């Protein structure tokens, strides 16, 4: 294998990986639009804190493009805040530590 062939394969692999990341993000954003739209004037409780945190990443990405889309409610209870942070923490830990291989 020549160096040129190596870099061609590498660039095709990176493009495919980037496409999958963009595709997964777009699907997550579409699901979040339909299942987890946060209304700014509504007060949310603990259950909503879990639900909103599960869709944190898609809502956060959409909020970068549209300031009317929220990734966390403006009006919430203490239980909402606690469960939102617990779920976010577990989600980040799953992304960082998840996907390990099983070695026998």
N, C-alpha and C positions, 0 to 999 in steps of 0.2 A: 504494500500500500504506500502510495506516495503521499507527500505532505499535502499536496493539493486535494487529493481524494479525502484525506482525513478531515481537512477543514470544510470541505463540501458536506460531508456527512455530519460533522459537528454543527454546522449552520442549519442544516435541515432538521436536525434533532432539536436544536434550540427554538426554531420557528414552530415546530410541532408542540413543544412544551408550552411556549408562550400562547399559542392558539388555545390549548386546553385550559390554561389559567383564565384567559379572557372569556372563553365559553362558559366555564363554571361560574365566574363572577356575574356574567350576564343572566344566567339562569337563576342564580341566587337573588339578584336584584328584581327580576320579574316575580319570583315567588314572594319576596318581601313586599312588593307593591300590593299584591292581592291579599296577603295574609297578615301583614304587620304594619299597616299605616298608622302612624301616631298622630293623633289630633292634638294640636297645641293647647286647646282650651279645656280638654278633659283631664280629670284627675284619675290616676291609675294606682292599682293596688299590687300586692305581692305577686299574684299570678301573672300580671302583665309585665312585671319586672323580669321574670324568667323568660317570657315570650319575646320581649323587646331585646333582651341580651342575646338570645339565640340568633336574632337577625341583625345584630350589631354591625357586623362587617359589611353586608350589602347596604344597609341603611346609611352607614357612614360614607361609603363610596358614593352613593347617590346624593348625599348632602353636600359633597364637594362640588357637584354640578348644579344643585338646586337648593338654595338656602331654606326653602319651605319644607323640605323633607327632614325630619328629625331622626336622630339615632338614639335619643333618650328623651323621655317626656319632660316637659317643663313643670307640670304639676303632678306630684306623686307623694305617696305615703312613705314613712320610714321603712316599712317592710319591702316596698318596691325597691328602694335604694339598696337595701341589704341584699335582696335576692338578685338584683341586677348585677351588683359587684361580684357576688359568689359565682353566678353563671358566667360572667365575663372571665373571671379568673380561671375557672375550669375549662372554658373554651380555649383560652390562650395556652394553658398547660397541655391540652390535648393536641393543639397544633404544634407546639414545640416538641413534646415528648412522644407524640403518637406516631404510628406507622412503623414501629420497629419490627425487625424480622424475628421469627421464632427459630432459634438455633437449638438443635437437639444435641 
